Amino acid sequence: MERMKRLKIFPWIPLTCLLVGMTGCHPAALVVPSYIQSVGVALVDNRTSYYGLDTIFTQAIIHQFQIDGRLPVVDPDKADMVVKMTLRQYVQEPQMYATNNYVLEYRLSVVYDLAAVDEQEKKTFVEDDNKIHSYFFYTPQYTGAPNMTMDQAVTQLAGDTAYVVVRRVLEGN
């Protein structure tokens, strides 16, 4: 009889634990005012000598806002808030060489300025100057580690930077 009571309670234990665990799960609070209902991403201003970074970074930031989903992305002319980024510098540094002087690992870095502007109040929420973001990757000459091409690494750098930018704009981190 005692055992039957325990068996009837058992299915409820995992469900109860799941519900209790989920009570603390919620997205981080937005630091933008509640009247901001949409975000626009201006074309990134590429002041580096690397052709095409403006498109890659603009698409990555838009994609990251879409993944986040807390504010819809609209045309910058119609948005309540516009995110503007200026790429000041792009650096590609070898980190590790093979004995035959092939580069095995690179560090890609960008230096950028960031601004998030409230288009209704005409004030700036976020303004960062000379922020640096880096990404390390292994070249195809390095065996035994996941490797990628330079184009893949630049795309990954843009995606990582976009993640940081969206968190900075929306959460103030």
Backbone as CSV, one residue per row, in Angstrom:
resi,resn,N_x,N_y,N_z,CA_x,CA_y,CA_z,C_x,C_y,C_z
1,MET,0.823,-1.191,0.000,0.000,0.000,0.000,0.874,1.265,0.000
2,GLU,1.879,1.245,0.858,2.821,2.369,0.941,3.548,2.555,-0.393
3,ARG,3.897,1.462,-1.008,4.612,1.516,-2.279,3.728,2.107,-3.387
4,MET,2.460,1.820,-3.393,1.543,2.339,-4.397,1.431,3.859,-4.300
5,LYS,1.471,4.400,-3.092,1.392,5.845,-2.918,2.650,6.504,-3.508
6,ARG,3.813,5.880,-3.259,5.060,6.425,-3.791,5.064,6.394,-5.315
7,LEU,4.557,5.357,-5.931,4.532,5.247,-7.381,3.597,6.275,-8.011
8,LYS,2.520,6.659,-7.325,1.604,7.664,-7.862,2.230,9.059,-7.811
9,ILE,3.105,9.292,-6.856,3.749,10.599,-6.724,4.922,10.720,-7.690
10,PHE,5.597,9.634,-7.983,6.817,9.655,-8.791,6.693,10.398,-10.116
11,PRO,5.646,10.221,-10.933,5.581,10.952,-12.208,5.524,12.474,-12.037
12,TRP,5.096,12.950,-10.917,4.983,14.392,-10.706,6.306,15.037,-10.299
13,ILE,7.237,14.281,-9.817,8.510,14.835,-9.342,9.302,15.489,-10.479
14,PRO,9.537,14.820,-11.623,10.289,15.490,-12.693,9.571,16.727,-13.237
15,LEU,8.249,16.663,-13.363,7.500,17.808,-13.859,7.616,18.988,-12.901
16,THR,7.525,18.712,-11.610,7.662,19.766,-10.607,9.053,20.381,-10.660
17,CYS,10.074,19.558,-10.778,11.449,20.063,-10.866,11.631,20.923,-12.111
18,LEU,11.068,20.521,-13.219,11.162,21.285,-14.463,10.493,22.644,-14.318
19,LEU,9.311,22.671,-13.754,8.590,23.939,-13.580,9.313,24.871,-12.619
20,VAL,9.839,24.336,-11.547,10.588,25.160,-10.588,11.855,25.698,-11.252
21,GLY,12.516,24.883,-12.025,13.733,25.315,-12.715,13.483,26.382,-13.748
22,MET,12.339,26.341,-14.399,12.044,27.305,-15.456,11.579,28.653,-14.928
23,THR,11.256,28.755,-13.658,10.779,30.038,-13.139,11.860,31.107,-13.207
24,GLY,13.107,30.725,-13.204,14.193,31.704,-13.298,14.628,31.985,-14.725
25,CYS,14.048,31.332,-15.710,14.459,31.502,-17.105,13.631,32.592,-17.781
26,HIS,14.303,33.654,-18.178,13.647,34.712,-18.933,14.731,35.518,-19.628
27,PRO,14.385,36.176,-20.721,15.399,36.979,-21.403,15.813,38.158,-20.536
28,ALA,17.024,38.633,-20.755,17.506,39.784,-20.005,16.636,40.997,-20.301
29,ALA,16.552,41.884,-19.333,15.723,43.076,-19.479,16.301,44.014,-20.535
30,LEU,15.411,44.624,-21.292,15.832,45.609,-22.284,16.164,46.918,-21.580
31,VAL,17.210,47.586,-22.050,17.543,48.893,-21.507,16.988,50.014,-22.372
32,VAL,16.411,49.672,-23.505,15.806,50.690,-24.368,14.412,51.010,-23.833
33,PRO,13.953,52.243,-23.982,12.619,52.614,-23.487,11.509,51.814,-24.174
34,SER,10.377,51.747,-23.520,9.271,50.933,-24.032,8.666,51.489,-25.317
35,TYR,8.828,52.783,-25.596,8.272,53.335,-26.827,9.085,52.952,-28.064
36,ILE,10.267,52.378,-27.868,11.062,51.866,-28.988,10.454,50.521,-29.376
37,GLN,9.834,50.467,-30.530,9.148,49.255,-30.975,9.808,48.586,-32.168
38,SER,10.835,49.219,-32.747,11.508,48.616,-33.895,12.945,49.122,-33.957
39,VAL,13.758,48.371,-34.642,15.170,48.729,-34.792,15.532,48.657,-36.275
40,GLY,16.370,49.577,-36.688,16.903,49.566,-38.046,18.413,49.514,-37.980
41,VAL,19.021,48.888,-38.946,20.474,48.779,-38.995,20.963,49.523,-40.230
42,ALA,21.698,50.599,-39.994,22.271,51.363,-41.101,23.429,50.564,-41.698
43,LEU,23.704,50.785,-42.971,24.829,50.123,-43.616,26.105,50.469,-42.857
44,VAL,26.859,49.450,-42.506,28.099,49.646,-41.762,29.070,50.460,-42.613
45,ASP,29.678,51.449,-41.991,30.655,52.301,-42.662,32.019,51.618,-42.580
46,ASN,32.501,51.127,-43.705,33.762,50.389,-43.754,34.900,51.340,-44.112
47,ARG,35.724,51.668,-43.131,36.875,52.542,-43.372,38.177,51.756,-43.389
48,THR,38.063,50.466,-43.664,39.246,49.619,-43.772,39.545,49.394,-45.246
49,SER,40.650,48.730,-45.504,40.997,48.414,-46.890,40.445,47.057,-47.322
50,TYR,39.750,46.351,-46.434,39.173,45.047,-46.745,37.819,45.259,-47.416
51,TYR,37.747,44.988,-48.694,36.524,45.192,-49.465,35.434,44.212,-49.031
52,GLY,34.222,44.714,-48.833,33.070,43.865,-48.555,32.716,43.700,-47.095
53,LEU,33.517,44.221,-46.190,33.199,44.071,-44.767,31.899,44.774,-44.399
54,ASP,31.585,45.866,-45.082,30.358,46.597,-44.777,29.123,45.713,-44.961
55,THR,29.075,44.983,-46.047,27.931,44.100,-46.316,27.894,42.927,-45.347
56,ILE,29.036,42.311,-45.112,29.101,41.143,-44.222,28.652,41.518,-42.814
57,PHE,29.145,42.630,-42.290,28.805,43.033,-40.927,27.363,43.531,-40.829
58,THR,26.876,44.246,-41.817,25.484,44.709,-41.798,24.535,43.517,-41.780
59,GLN,24.768,42.541,-42.642,23.917,41.354,-42.682,23.993,40.568,-41.371
60,ALA,25.184,40.491,-40.782,25.340,39.755,-39.523,24.575,40.431,-38.385
61,ILE,24.606,41.751,-38.325,23.891,42.470,-37.264,22.384,42.313,-37.443
62,ILE,21.895,42.456,-38.670,20.466,42.263,-38.932,20.042,40.852,-38.548
63,HIS,20.831,39.874,-38.950,20.526,38.469,-38.633,20.486,38.250,-37.118
64,GLN,21.405,38.860,-36.395,21.450,38.672,-34.940,20.245,39.328,-34.257
65,PHE,19.805,40.480,-34.744,18.578,41.086,-34.208,17.374,40.194,-34.492
66,GLN,17.336,39.570,-35.655,16.243,38.658,-35.985,16.262,37.425,-35.090
67,ILE,17.443,36.905,-34.818,17.548,35.746,-33.922,17.090,36.126,-32.521
68,ASP,17.508,37.296,-32.046,17.120,37.758,-30.717,15.598,37.897,-30.612
69,GLY,14.995,38.547,-31.598,13.553,38.598,-31.710,12.817,39.537,-30.776
70,ARG,13.498,40.280,-29.923,12.788,41.163,-28.995,12.304,42.450,-29.655
71,LEU,12.994,42.902,-30.702,12.556,44.061,-31.468,12.566,43.690,-32.947
72,PRO,11.495,43.995,-33.663,11.495,43.691,-35.096,12.453,44.610,-35.853
73,VAL,13.064,44.071,-36.893,13.990,44.826,-37.727,13.215,45.413,-38.902
74,VAL,13.346,46.725,-39.076,12.678,47.420,-40.173,13.706,48.284,-40.893
75,ASP,13.261,48.926,-41.963,14.109,49.833,-42.709,14.583,50.965,-41.781
76,PRO,15.864,51.356,-41.832,16.359,52.404,-40.932,15.584,53.720,-41.010
77,ASP,15.000,54.031,-42.173,14.225,55.270,-42.311,12.918,55.235,-41.524
78,LYS,12.413,54.040,-41.223,11.130,53.887,-40.534,11.288,53.389,-39.102
79,ALA,12.507,53.183,-38.643,12.756,52.572,-37.335,12.697,53.593,-36.207
80,ASP,12.326,53.109,-35.024,12.348,53.939,-33.822,13.781,54.125,-33.311
81,MET,14.609,53.123,-33.537,16.011,53.184,-33.128,16.875,52.687,-34.285
82,VAL,17.983,53.378,-34.539,18.884,52.987,-35.617,20.252,52.668,-35.026
83,VAL,20.773,51.513,-35.418,22.111,51.096,-34.987,23.091,51.440,-36.093
84,LYS,24.140,52.158,-35.718,25.165,52.580,-36.682,26.516,52.057,-36.207
85,MET,27.283,51.543,-37.165,28.599,51.003,-36.851,29.600,51.499,-37.877
86,THR,30.789,51.833,-37.398,31.886,52.234,-38.268,33.058,51.307,-37.996
87,LEU,33.495,50.602,-39.025,34.682,49.752,-38.900,35.913,50.624,-39.152
88,ARG,36.730,50.774,-38.142,37.900,51.642,-38.234,39.147,50.890,-38.703
89,GLN,39.262,49.643,-38.264,40.483,48.907,-38.575,40.185,47.413,-38.647
90,TYR,40.845,46.752,-39.579,40.785,45.293,-39.713,42.217,44.791,-39.651
91,VAL,42.481,43.852,-38.749,43.843,43.338,-38.560,43.819,41.823,-38.678
92,GLN,44.766,41.307,-39.451,44.921,39.869,-39.643,46.334,39.511,-39.182
93,GLU,46.446,38.837,-38.036,47.752,38.549,-37.448,48.012,37.046,-37.364
94,PRO,49.120,36.571,-37.928,49.484,35.169,-37.733,49.836,34.927,-36.265
95,GLN,49.403,33.806,-35.733,49.672,33.477,-34.331,50.613,32.292,-34.178
96,MET,50.569,31.358,-35.125,51.365,30.146,-35.007,51.802,29.702,-36.405
97,TYR,53.081,29.315,-36.516,53.639,28.871,-37.794,54.059,27.412,-37.710
98,ALA,54.055,26.742,-38.866,54.618,25.400,-38.981,56.115,25.533,-39.254
99,THR,56.833,24.434,-39.221,58.282,24.477,-39.464,58.617,24.932,-40.880
100,ASN,57.692,24.761,-41.811,57.926,25.190,-43.188,57.358,26.588,-43.459
101,ASN,57.113,27.360,-42.416,56.640,28.744,-42.462,55.207,28.919,-42.945
102,TYR,54.429,27.851,-43.006,52.986,27.996,-43.252,52.339,28.533,-41.980
103,VAL,51.389,29.416,-42.145,50.652,29.924,-40.985,49.607,28.889,-40.604
104,LEU,49.596,28.507,-39.324,48.649,27.515,-38.834,47.459,28.145,-38.119
105,GLU,47.670,29.318,-37.531,46.586,29.982,-36.793,46.685,31.489,-36.991
106,TYR,45.504,32.106,-37.154,45.410,33.557,-37.297,44.515,34.128,-36.196
107,ARG,44.741,35.390,-35.925,43.795,36.175,-35.122,43.296,37.303,-36.016
108,LEU,41.989,37.349,-36.200,41.358,38.444,-36.941,40.744,39.395,-35.914
109,SER,40.977,40.680,-36.100,40.434,41.673,-35.178,39.837,42.833,-35.954
110,VAL,38.783,43.403,-35.386,38.212,44.633,-35.917,38.136,45.652,-34.787
111,VAL,38.389,46.888,-35.153,38.195,48.016,-34.247,37.015,48.787,-34.811
112,TYR,36.013,49.049,-33.960,34.797,49.673,-34.461,34.231,50.690,-33.478
113,ASP,33.426,51.590,-34.027,32.627,52.522,-33.243,31.179,52.094,-33.390
114,LEU,30.404,52.269,-32.322,29.017,51.829,-32.319,28.141,52.930,-31.745
115,ALA,26.977,53.123,-32.344,25.993,54.063,-31.818,24.599,53.511,-32.054
116,ALA,23.753,53.637,-31.042,22.333,53.308,-31.166,21.566,54.593,-30.893
117,VAL,20.864,55.083,-31.901,20.234,56.400,-31.837,18.714,56.266,-31.796
118,ASP,18.103,56.932,-30.811,16.653,57.023,-30.703,16.193,58.067,-31.721
119,GLU,15.473,57.637,-32.736,15.054,58.533,-33.810,13.892,59.439,-33.399
120,GLN,13.138,59.080,-32.373,12.042,59.921,-31.919,12.558,61.078,-31.061
121,GLU,13.410,60.764,-30.110,13.952,61.776,-29.195,15.249,62.396,-29.699
122,LYS,15.804,61.810,-30.743,17.084,62.260,-31.316,18.198,62.274,-30.268
123,LYS,18.265,61.182,-29.486,19.355,61.046,-28.533,19.997,59.679,-28.690
124,THR,21.226,59.574,-28.233,21.994,58.344,-28.386,21.910,57.516,-27.109
125,PHE,21.494,56.243,-27.249,21.439,55.328,-26.108,22.803,54.721,-25.822
126,VAL,23.420,54.252,-26.867,24.703,53.565,-26.740,25.694,54.277,-27.637
127,GLU,26.860,54.551,-27.095,27.915,55.137,-27.906,29.244,54.575,-27.423
128,ASP,29.853,53.753,-28.230,31.141,53.139,-27.919,32.125,53.493,-29.015
129,ASP,33.308,53.896,-28.614,34.366,54.212,-29.568,35.534,53.259,-29.384
130,ASN,36.133,52.872,-30.494,37.339,52.038,-30.513,37.187,50.722,-29.744
131,LYS,36.052,50.061,-29.942,35.852,48.727,-29.371,36.605,47.733,-30.242
132,ILE,37.153,46.699,-29.629,37.920,45.685,-30.359,37.260,44.331,-30.155
133,HIS,37.122,43.597,-31.244,36.640,42.219,-31.167,37.557,41.345,-32.015
134,SER,37.961,40.206,-31.464,38.900,39.312,-32.153,38.307,37.918,-32.293
135,TYR,38.830,37.210,-33.278,38.436,35.828,-33.530,39.673,35.056,-33.965
136,PHE,39.909,33.905,-33.341,41.044,33.045,-33.669,40.544,31.869,-34.499
137,PHE,41.354,31.467,-35.484,40.976,30.296,-36.267,42.210,29.600,-36.818
138,TYR,42.039,28.298,-37.072,43.104,27.475,-37.643,42.956,27.395,-39.151
139,THR,44.073,27.410,-39.851,44.075,27.316,-41.308,43.987,25.850,-41.738
140,PRO,43.701,25.591,-42.999,43.637,24.204,-43.480,44.972,23.458,-43.368
141,GLN,46.085,24.157,-43.225,47.379,23.485,-43.072,47.539,22.844,-41.692
142,TYR,46.719,23.241,-40.735,46.802,22.687,-39.383,45.938,21.438,-39.313
143,THR,46.546,20.308,-39.037,45.791,19.060,-38.947,45.468,18.762,-37.493
144,GLY,44.316,18.177,-37.280,43.930,17.790,-35.935,43.039,18.797,-35.232
145,ALA,42.697,19.878,-35.870,41.793,20.875,-35.273,40.797,21.318,-36.339
146,PRO,39.636,21.773,-35.908,38.691,22.303,-36.896,39.309,23.523,-37.577
147,ASN,39.330,23.513,-38.887,39.945,24.638,-39.597,38.945,25.253,-40.554
148,MET,39.287,26.445,-41.046,38.399,27.147,-41.966,39.205,28.054,-42.866
149,THR,38.556,28.493,-43.908,39.198,29.415,-44.837,39.121,30.832,-44.269
150,MET,39.840,31.734,-44.898,39.835,33.128,-44.456,38.436,33.738,-44.585
151,ASP,37.729,33.440,-45.672,36.371,33.963,-45.856,35.418,33.446,-44.776
152,GLN,35.519,32.180,-44.441,34.687,31.613,-43.381,35.001,32.281,-42.042
153,ALA,36.278,32.530,-41.796,36.680,33.162,-40.535,36.181,34.604,-40.446
154,VAL,36.216,35.334,-41.548,35.702,36.711,-41.554,34.197,36.703,-41.283
155,THR,33.486,35.768,-41.866,32.049,35.649,-41.618,31.784,35.316,-40.155
156,GLN,32.595,34.443,-39.586,32.450,34.093,-38.170,32.780,35.288,-37.270
157,LEU,33.808,36.048,-37.626,34.153,37.272,-36.894,32.977,38.243,-36.909
158,ALA,32.350,38.409,-38.067,31.195,39.302,-38.181,30.036,38.807,-37.320
159,GLY,29.791,37.509,-37.325,28.714,36.950,-36.509,28.960,37.125,-35.022
160,ASP,30.180,36.871,-34.586,30.534,37.055,-33.174,30.412,38.520,-32.764
161,THR,30.898,39.408,-33.615,30.821,40.836,-33.328,29.365,41.288,-33.285
162,ALA,28.549,40.795,-34.196,27.125,41.154,-34.220,26.427,40.716,-32.941
163,TYR,26.766,39.550,-32.431,26.183,39.068,-31.175,26.502,40.043,-30.039
164,VAL,27.759,40.478,-29.969,28.185,41.421,-28.940,27.466,42.762,-29.110
165,VAL,27.332,43.220,-30.341,26.676,44.503,-30.628,25.207,44.464,-30.205
166,VAL,24.488,43.415,-30.546,23.069,43.322,-30.204,22.883,43.269,-28.687
167,ARG,23.706,42.507,-28.007,23.610,42.473,-26.534,23.920,43.833,-25.937
168,ARG,24.894,44.525,-26.488,25.251,45.862,-25.979,24.103,46.843,-26.189
169,VAL,23.478,46.806,-27.338,22.385,47.735,-27.637,21.140,47.414,-26.806
170,LEU,20.755,46.169,-26.747,19.498,45.815,-26.104,19.596,45.660,-24.584
171,GLU,20.735,45.161,-24.103,20.866,44.858,-22.681,21.844,45.759,-21.948
172,GLY,22.600,46.541,-22.687,23.573,47.425,-22.055,24.839,46.730,-21.611
173,ASN,25.047,45.498,-22.037,26.248,44.731,-21.617,27.463,45.149,-22.402
